[in-house]
Amino acid sequence: MAIYIKTLSFSTRGAFKPERDDSRVNDALQQLQSQGAKISDVRVAFGESLVIYLIIYEATSPII
């Protein structure tokens, strides 16, 4: 299997909001796993007004 990435980004507007972002990230993880992906890592980067999640996964082809 090959390794791919999926990125998600959210505006923070001054405060990180896990109650909003967690469900969106969990939905993306669930979608990838339901299509046969094996999640290898999830990384988070914070910018001035942005949160970026990088999901690294293994699959036979990219999952959109």
N, C-alpha and C positions, 0 to 999 in steps of 0.2 A: 504494500500500500504506500501511496505517496503522502507527503505532508503538505497541508494547506493552511491558510489563515482566513479568519473571518473577523472583520473589524466592526465595532459598534461605537458610536460617539454620541454624547449627550451634552447639551448646554447645562452648565452648573448654575449660572446666574448668582454666583457668590457663595453657594452652599451645595455640598454634595448631598444628594437625596436618595439614600439606599431604598427607601420604601417605593420609590418610583423606578429607579434603575434596576433593582434586583429582579423584578418580574420580567423586564425586557431582556435582560441577560439570560435568565433562566429559560425563557421561551426560545431564545436562539440556541442555547445548549440542547434543549429538548428536541428542537427541530433537527439539528445536526445528528444527534444520537438516534433519532427515529429513522433516519435515512442511512444508518449504518456507520456513522463516523465514530471514531474512538478519540475522545478529547485527551490531548496530551498536556495542555497548559492553558491557563487564563492569566493574562497580564493586564495591569491597569496603569495608565499614565494620566497624570493630572496636568492640565494647562491652566492658564489664567481664568478662563471661563468655559472649559471643556474637559470632559472625562472621556478617555478613549480606552475601550476594552479590546484586547487582541486575543482571540481564541485560536489556539493552534490545535489542529486535529489531523488524524490520519483517515484516509478514505481512498476508494478506488478512483474517484474523480472529484473535482470541485463540486461543492454543494452550494447552491445559490439560495 
